[in-house]
Amino acid sequence: MKNGINHFDTAELYALGEAEIQLGKILIELKVPRAEVVISTKVHTAKDPERNSTSSTNRKHIRESVKKSLKRLQMDYVDIIYAHLHDSDSPLE
């Protein structure tokens, strides 16, 4: 891309998902080929009783979060997924 910028980092929490929506729209409007950029996003790891789990880094939560992020970004994939915060209840293994 112009000026050497090729990595865009966002998160499902940034402006409650609006950051992902805007990033997706901008890349589409600028006709940036998906293969030319690296997109990273983060899943929220705070405990959420509505998700019916003691740990929000469980597989179900991560899959649901990524699916929603992809929809907001209007993309088929992201290159990097981070846990937004440390989850002390999830073992590192």
C-alpha positions in Angstrom: 0.0 0.0 0.0 1.0 3.6 -0.3 3.5 4.9 2.2 4.3 1.4 3.3 1.3 0.9 5.6 0.0 -2.6 5.4 -1.0 -3.6 8.9 -4.3 -2.6 10.4 -5.2 -3.5 14.0 -8.7 -3.3 15.4 -10.9 -5.0 18.0 -14.5 -5.9 18.6 -14.5 -3.5 21.5 -13.3 -0.4 19.7 -16.4 1.8 19.6 -18.5 -1.3 20.2 -17.6 -2.8 16.8 -17.9 0.4 14.8 -14.1 0.5 14.2 -14.2 -2.8 12.4 -17.2 -1.6 10.3 -15.4 1.6 9.3 -12.1 -0.2 8.5 -13.9 -2.7 6.3 -15.7 0.1 4.5 -12.6 2.2 4.0 -10.6 -0.7 2.5 -13.5 -1.6 0.2 -13.9 2.1 -0.9 -10.2 2.4 -1.6 -10.2 -0.9 -3.5 -7.4 -2.3 -1.4 -6.7 -5.9 -2.4 -7.2 -8.0 0.6 -3.9 -9.9 0.0 -1.9 -6.7 0.3 -2.8 -5.9 3.9 -2.5 -7.6 7.3 -5.6 -7.3 9.4 -5.6 -8.1 13.1 -8.5 -8.0 15.6 -9.0 -8.8 19.2 -11.6 -10.8 21.0 -12.9 -9.5 24.2 -11.9 -11.6 27.2 -13.8 -10.2 30.1 -16.3 -12.5 31.8 -19.8 -12.1 30.5 -22.7 -14.0 32.1 -24.8 -13.6 28.9 -22.3 -15.9 27.2 -23.0 -18.6 29.8 -19.4 -19.3 30.6 -16.9 -18.7 33.4 -14.2 -18.1 30.8 -14.7 -15.9 27.8 -11.6 -17.4 26.1 -13.4 -20.7 25.5 -13.7 -22.0 21.9 -17.3 -21.1 21.5 -16.8 -17.5 22.5 -13.8 -17.1 20.3 -15.5 -18.6 17.2 -18.6 -16.4 17.7 -16.5 -13.3 18.2 -14.4 -13.9 15.1 -17.6 -14.6 13.0 -19.1 -11.3 14.1 -15.8 -9.4 13.5 -15.6 -10.9 9.9 -19.1 -9.7 9.2 -18.4 -6.2 10.5 -15.1 -6.1 8.5 -16.8 -7.6 5.4 -13.9 -10.0 5.0 -13.5 -13.7 4.7 -10.5 -13.9 7.1 -8.3 -12.0 9.4 -4.6 -12.6 9.7 -4.1 -12.3 13.4 -6.5 -12.8 16.3 -5.5 -11.6 19.8 -7.1 -12.0 23.2 -7.8 -8.4 24.2 -7.1 -9.0 27.9 -5.5 -11.7 30.0 -8.0 -14.2 31.3 -6.6 -15.5 34.6 -9.2 -18.3 34.7 -7.9 -19.9 31.4 -4.8 -22.0 31.6 -2.1 -21.0 29.2 -1.8 -24.5 27.8 
